[in-house]
Amino acid sequence: MTRRILALLLAVAFSAPSQTPAQKYDGPRPPKPDLPYLKHAQNLVPTEPGTATEEKKKDDILYVIQGASSSAKTPLASPIFLLEVDKLNPDRLGLYKLEVRNGRREILFGAKKQPRPIRIEVNRIADKLYKIEVGDSLEAGEYSLSPEQSNQVFCFQVF
């Protein structure tokens, strides 16, 4: 009886599909580290890097980015980004919709108004290479990927 069970277990173990090693990423790679790139098939479009300036308004802080629109544009409502990291932590990035007012892009943070980040999914696809996918469809407008607790911004436009 024990021999039958052992034989059966061995047969099951050897007939189970073997795990294939993780496939190596062979797509386009960002030319610069710590700069998210919009992925358009095999082409990479760099996001617009910058620094948001703070303007105090009573108990609120208005973050301002100069220019009414970003130079980085995508027609994709659910864009994918590639990011080669050096110092930037991709898990601490937040995606926010910006409002265009007076020829500049703005987002208001305050005691009563805390904009919610748009859901993104971050996956490591190779050593120091990450894929960032937007969880929900974005409407046309201006957006920014920004590290937590930082005024650094990586802007793009969905059209």
C-alpha positions in Angstrom: 0.0 0.0 0.0 2.8 2.4 0.9 4.6 1.6 -2.4 1.4 2.5 -4.3 1.0 5.8 -2.6 4.7 6.6 -3.1 4.5 5.7 -6.8 1.3 7.8 -7.2 3.0 10.8 -5.5 6.1 10.5 -7.7 3.9 10.2 -10.9 2.0 13.3 -9.9 5.2 15.2 -9.1 6.8 14.4 -12.4 3.7 15.0 -14.5 3.1 18.5 -13.1 4.0 21.2 -15.5 7.4 22.6 -14.8 7.7 26.3 -14.0 9.2 28.3 -16.7 11.7 31.0 -15.7 10.4 34.5 -15.7 10.7 36.0 -19.2 13.3 38.6 -19.7 12.0 42.1 -20.6 13.1 42.9 -24.2 11.1 46.1 -24.9 12.2 49.7 -25.0 14.2 51.0 -22.0 14.2 54.6 -20.8 17.3 56.5 -21.8 17.4 58.5 -18.5 16.9 57.2 -14.9 14.3 58.7 -12.5 12.2 60.1 -15.3 8.9 58.3 -16.1 8.3 57.7 -19.9 4.9 57.3 -21.5 4.9 54.0 -23.5 3.5 54.2 -27.0 4.1 50.8 -28.5 7.9 50.7 -28.9 8.3 54.4 -28.5 8.9 56.2 -25.2 7.8 59.8 -24.6 9.4 61.5 -21.6 7.1 63.1 -19.1 7.6 66.8 -18.4 9.8 67.1 -15.3 9.5 70.1 -13.0 9.0 71.5 -9.6 5.6 72.7 -8.3 5.8 76.0 -6.4 3.7 76.5 -3.2 1.3 79.4 -2.7 -0.3 79.7 0.7 -4.1 80.5 0.8 -5.4 80.7 4.3 -5.2 77.1 5.6 -4.6 75.7 2.1 -1.6 75.2 -0.1 -1.9 75.7 -3.8 0.7 73.8 -5.9 1.4 75.5 -9.2 3.2 74.3 -12.3 3.9 77.0 -15.0 2.3 76.6 -18.4 -1.2 75.7 -19.4 -0.4 72.3 -20.9 2.3 69.7 -20.8 4.7 69.0 -23.6 4.2 65.3 -23.0 1.0 64.2 -24.6 -0.8 60.9 -24.9 -4.1 59.8 -26.6 -4.3 56.8 -24.2 -6.9 57.0 -21.5 -5.1 54.3 -19.5 -1.4 55.2 -20.1 1.5 52.9 -19.2 4.8 54.4 -18.0 8.3 52.9 -17.9 10.6 54.1 -15.2 14.3 53.2 -14.7 15.1 54.0 -11.1 18.3 55.3 -9.5 17.1 57.4 -6.6 13.4 57.7 -7.1 11.1 55.2 -5.3 8.3 54.2 -7.7 6.1 52.9 -4.9 5.9 56.4 -3.5 4.5 58.0 -6.7 1.0 59.4 -6.7 -1.0 60.4 -9.8 -3.1 63.5 -9.6 -5.4 65.5 -12.0 -4.4 69.1 -12.3 -6.7 72.1 -13.0 -5.8 74.7 -15.6 -6.4 78.2 -14.4 -4.8 81.5 -15.5 -2.4 79.8 -17.9 -0.9 77.5 -15.3 -1.6 74.0 -13.8 -2.8 73.9 -10.2 -3.8 71.5 -7.5 -5.1 72.6 -4.1 -4.4 70.7 -0.8 -6.0 71.9 2.4 -7.6 71.0 5.7 -11.0 70.4 4.1 -9.9 69.4 0.6 -7.4 66.6 0.1 -7.3 65.4 -3.5 -7.3 61.7 -3.8 -4.5 60.1 -5.9 -5.7 58.2 -9.0 -5.1 54.5 -8.6 -1.9 53.2 -10.2 -0.2 49.8 -10.2 3.6 49.6 -10.0 5.4 46.4 -11.1 9.1 45.6 -11.4 9.7 44.1 -14.8 13.5 44.0 -14.7 16.4 45.1 -12.5 15.7 48.8 -11.7 13.0 48.9 -14.4 9.3 49.4 -13.4 6.1 49.5 -15.3 3.4 51.9 -13.9 -0.1 51.3 -15.1 -3.1 53.6 -14.5 -5.9 51.7 -12.8 -8.8 53.7 -14.1 -9.5 55.5 -17.4 -8.4 59.1 -17.4 -10.5 61.8 -19.0 -8.9 64.4 -21.2 -6.8 66.9 -19.2 -3.5 67.6 -17.4 -2.0 65.1 -14.9 1.1 64.8 -12.7 3.0 61.8 -11.3 4.6 63.1 -8.1 6.6 61.5 -5.3 5.0 61.7 -1.8 6.3 64.6 0.3 7.9 66.2 -2.7 7.3 69.2 -5.0 8.8 67.2 -7.9 6.4 66.6 -10.7 6.3 64.6 -13.9 3.5 66.1 -16.0 1.6 64.8 -19.0 -1.6 65.5 -20.9 -4.3 63.1 -22.0 -6.1 64.4 -25.1 
